Amino acid sequence: MKIGFHLPQFGPMATRDGVRAAAQAVEEAGFDSVWVSEHIVIPRKQVNRYPGSPSGKFPLPPDTPFLDSLSILLFVAACTERVQLGSSVCILATRNPVITAKELATLDVLSNGRLVFGVGAGWWAEEFAMLGVPFEHRGSRLDEYIRLVKALWTEENPSFHGRFWQIEEVGFSPKPVQKPHPPIWVGGGVDAALRRAGRLGDAWHAIYKTPEQLANNYATVRAYAREAGRDPQSVGLTLRMAAPTDAPQAIERLKAYADVGVSHVMLDMWASSADDFRAGVQRYAREVRPALA
């Protein structure tokens, strides 16, 4: 099982020195990846439930410093040499997909092939409104944009004619280093997201699920892959979870996730300072990782 950590993208550590120190601590400890999330604005009103919290409330106050996801990954690409650079997740439906495809291809080139592109449909209607993008049909828009990004990354003379976006015979270079393209992990827990992962994803990226929930949902993902004519085994299972501070508990939970097929786990580990973050990463390297080997 590969292990990565979410970078201090928001809050008091969301600084040049804080992000760099965290990314380098993860790499120096021998872990596999670093991760970012995405919100452009934090609306002061919330109607829909936040899927990452039992209460349904978004945990950050609206004025919390929240660094841009792709800017962080480009910065961290220059501060590291080996760790994978991932998004958990990019809300692609709110973005210009052609510009985003270019930014991500650039990141993959400059990092020498380390991008993991996690995508999701998004949940916050108010944020969509603030960005000038319809919240309705966001799933259909995301499906189309994933196909468009793949076309730009893989075809020599891309043309694309969709419901939401059209391009005609364009040059798009450089292509990403990774072939045929960087891995695309599809996030989300509703049935439409599981279908999307099975049909379009290289992995399903689950968030805060129990092993039992993962096993059931992953079987559905693979069924959708089979229905789409894909090899179900070609769609991996990855997970984002809160990092237990107790080492025995962390070992028990990670082993349970490995048993249901999780190949890569991203840990949310909150720290008040760079020293605290480094100490937490080193504790996992010293006390948790050897037990998983």
C-alpha positions in Angstrom: 0.0 0.0 0.0 1.3 3.4 -1.0 0.9 6.2 1.6 0.7 10.0 1.1 -0.2 13.1 3.1 -2.3 16.1 2.5 -0.2 19.3 2.4 -1.0 22.3 4.7 -3.0 24.1 2.1 -5.1 26.1 4.4 -4.8 27.7 7.9 -1.6 29.1 9.6 0.8 26.7 7.8 -0.5 27.7 4.3 2.7 29.6 3.6 5.7 29.2 1.3 7.8 27.8 4.1 5.0 25.7 5.5 4.1 24.0 2.3 7.7 23.4 1.3 8.7 22.0 4.7 5.7 19.6 4.7 6.3 18.3 1.2 10.0 17.8 1.8 9.3 16.0 5.2 7.0 13.5 3.3 9.6 12.9 0.7 12.5 12.6 3.1 10.6 10.1 5.2 10.2 7.9 2.1 6.5 8.2 1.6 4.9 8.2 -1.8 2.7 11.2 -2.4 1.5 14.7 -1.4 -2.0 16.0 -2.0 -4.1 19.1 -2.2 -7.8 19.9 -2.3 -9.8 22.5 -4.1 -12.0 25.4 -3.2 -11.7 28.8 -5.0 -14.0 30.6 -2.7 -15.7 29.6 0.6 -19.3 30.9 0.5 -20.6 32.2 3.8 -23.9 30.3 3.2 -24.2 26.5 2.8 -27.3 24.6 1.7 -26.0 21.3 0.6 -24.3 18.8 3.0 -20.5 18.6 2.9 -19.7 14.9 2.2 -16.5 14.9 4.2 -18.0 15.5 7.6 -20.6 13.6 9.7 -22.2 16.9 10.6 -22.5 18.0 7.0 -20.9 21.3 7.7 -17.8 22.6 5.9 -15.1 22.7 8.6 -13.3 25.9 7.6 -14.4 29.5 8.4 -14.9 31.5 5.2 -11.9 33.8 5.8 -9.4 30.9 6.2 -6.4 31.2 3.9 -6.8 28.5 1.2 -4.1 28.3 -1.4 -4.9 27.4 -5.0 -4.5 23.6 -5.7 -2.6 23.6 -9.0 -0.3 26.5 -8.0 0.8 24.5 -4.9 1.5 21.4 -6.9 3.6 23.4 -9.4 5.5 24.9 -6.5 6.0 21.6 -4.8 7.2 20.0 -8.0 10.2 22.4 -7.8 10.8 21.6 -4.1 10.8 17.8 -4.4 12.2 15.1 -6.8 10.3 11.8 -6.2 6.9 12.1 -4.5 3.7 11.9 -6.6 1.7 15.1 -6.8 -2.0 14.6 -6.5 -5.4 16.4 -6.3 -8.1 15.2 -3.9 -10.0 16.4 -5.8 -10.0 19.0 -8.6 -13.5 20.3 -9.3 -13.0 20.1 -13.0 -16.5 21.1 -13.9 -15.9 24.6 -12.5 -12.8 25.1 -14.7 -11.9 25.8 -18.3 -11.0 22.3 -19.2 -8.5 23.2 -22.0 -6.5 25.6 -19.8 -6.6 23.0 -17.0 -5.4 20.3 -19.3 -2.5 22.5 -20.3 -1.6 23.4 -16.7 -1.7 19.7 -15.7 0.4 18.6 -18.7 2.9 21.3 -17.8 3.0 20.0 -14.2 3.6 16.4 -15.4 6.4 17.6 -17.7 8.1 19.8 -15.1 7.8 17.1 -12.4 9.1 14.4 -14.7 5.8 12.4 -14.7 4.6 12.7 -11.1 1.0 13.9 -11.5 -2.0 12.0 -10.2 -5.2 13.8 -11.4 -8.0 13.3 -8.9 -11.4 14.8 -10.1 -14.8 15.2 -8.6 -18.2 16.7 -9.5 -18.3 19.0 -6.6 -21.1 19.5 -4.0 -21.3 23.2 -3.1 -23.9 24.9 -5.2 -23.1 28.4 -3.9 -19.5 28.0 -4.9 -20.5 27.0 -8.5 -22.7 30.1 -8.6 -19.9 32.4 -7.5 -17.7 30.9 -10.2 -20.3 31.5 -12.9 -20.9 27.8 -13.6 -24.3 26.1 -13.5 -24.6 23.6 -10.7 -27.1 21.5 -12.7 -25.6 18.9 -15.0 -22.2 19.2 -13.3 -21.9 15.4 -13.6 -22.5 15.4 -17.3 -20.1 18.3 -17.6 -17.4 16.4 -15.7 -17.8 13.3 -17.8 -17.4 15.3 -20.9 -14.4 17.3 -19.6 -12.6 14.1 -18.5 -12.9 12.8 -22.1 -11.8 16.2 -23.5 -8.7 16.3 -21.2 -7.8 12.7 -22.3 -8.1 13.7 -26.0 -5.9 16.7 -25.5 -3.3 14.6 -23.6 -3.2 11.7 -26.0 -4.2 12.7 -29.6 -1.8 14.3 -32.0 -4.5 16.4 -33.7 -7.3 16.7 -31.1 -10.8 17.5 -32.1 -13.7 17.3 -29.7 -17.4 18.0 -30.2 -19.4 17.7 -27.0 -22.5 19.2 -25.4 -20.5 21.8 -23.3 -17.2 22.2 -25.2 -16.0 22.0 -28.8 -12.5 22.2 -30.3 -11.4 21.6 -33.9 -8.0 20.3 -34.9 -5.7 22.0 -32.5 -2.1 21.6 -31.6 -1.6 20.7 -27.9 1.9 20.2 -26.8 3.8 19.2 -24.8 1.9 16.0 -23.9 2.3 14.7 -20.4 5.3 12.5 -19.6 3.2 9.6 -18.4 1.7 7.4 -21.1 -1.0 7.1 -22.2 -1.7 9.9 -19.7 -1.4 10.6 -16.0 -3.7 8.5 -13.8 -7.2 9.9 -13.4 -8.8 9.1 -10.0 -12.5 9.7 -9.8 -13.9 10.8 -6.5 -17.4 10.7 -5.0 -19.6 8.3 -3.2 -23.0 8.5 -5.0 -23.9 6.1 -7.7 -23.2 8.5 -10.5 -19.6 8.9 -9.2 -19.2 5.1 -9.0 -20.4 4.8 -12.6 -18.0 7.6 -13.7 -15.1 5.9 -12.0 -15.9 2.5 -13.6 -16.3 4.0 -17.1 -13.7 6.7 -17.1 -11.3 6.4 -14.2 -8.0 4.7 -13.5 -9.1 4.4 -9.9 -12.0 5.2 -7.6 -10.9 7.7 -5.0 -13.0 7.2 -2.0 -13.2 9.7 0.9 -13.8 8.7 4.6 -15.4 5.3 4.0 -15.3 2.2 6.2 -13.8 -1.0 4.9 -17.2 -2.5 4.5 -18.5 0.5 2.6 -15.4 0.4 0.3 -15.9 -3.2 -0.5 -19.5 -2.8 -1.5 -18.9 0.4 -3.5 -15.8 -0.9 -5.2 -17.8 -4.0 -6.4 -20.2 -1.5 -8.0 -17.4 0.4 -9.6 -16.0 -2.8 -11.1 -19.5 -3.8 -12.3 -19.8 -0.4 -14.1 -16.3 -1.0 -15.6 -17.4 -4.4 -16.9 -20.6 -2.9 -18.3 -18.5 -0.3 -20.2 -16.3 -3.1 -21.8 -13.3 -2.4 -19.5 -11.3 -4.8 -17.5 -12.6 -4.3 -13.9 -9.2 -5.0 -12.5 -7.9 -2.0 -14.4 -9.8 0.4 -12.0 -7.9 0.7 -8.8 -9.1 1.6 -5.3 -7.7 4.5 -3.4 -8.8 6.3 -0.2 -8.6 9.6 1.6 -8.9 9.2 5.4 -8.1 11.1 8.6 -4.7 10.0 10.1 -5.1 8.3 13.5 -2.6 9.7 16.0 -2.4 6.4 17.8 0.0 4.1 15.9 -1.7 0.7 16.8 -5.0 2.1 15.7 -3.5 3.4 12.4 -1.9 0.0 11.7 -5.2 -1.8 12.4 -7.2 0.6 10.1 -4.7 0.6 7.3 -4.4 -3.2 7.3 -8.2 -3.4 7.1 -8.2 -1.1 4.1 -5.4 -3.1 2.4 -7.5 -6.2 2.9 -10.3 -4.8 0.8 -8.0 -3.7 -2.0 -6.9 -0.2 -1.2 -3.6 0.4 -3.1 -2.9 4.0 -2.1 -4.1 6.0 0.9 -3.9 9.7 1.5 -3.8 10.9 5.1 -5.3 14.1 6.5 -2.9 14.9 9.3 -3.5 18.3 11.0 -0.5 20.1 12.5 0.0 23.6 14.0 3.6 24.0 12.8 6.1 22.6 10.4 7.9 20.9 13.3 4.6 19.2 14.4 3.9 18.1 10.8 7.4 16.6 10.4 7.2 14.9 13.7 3.9 13.3 12.7 5.2 12.1 9.4 8.3 10.7 11.0 6.2 8.9 13.6 4.3 7.2 10.8 7.5 6.2 9.1 8.9 4.8 12.4 5.9 3.2 14.0 3.3 2.5 11.3 4.9 1.8 7.9 7.1 -1.1 9.1 4.0 -3.0 10.4 2.4 -2.7 7.0 5.3 -4.1 5.1 
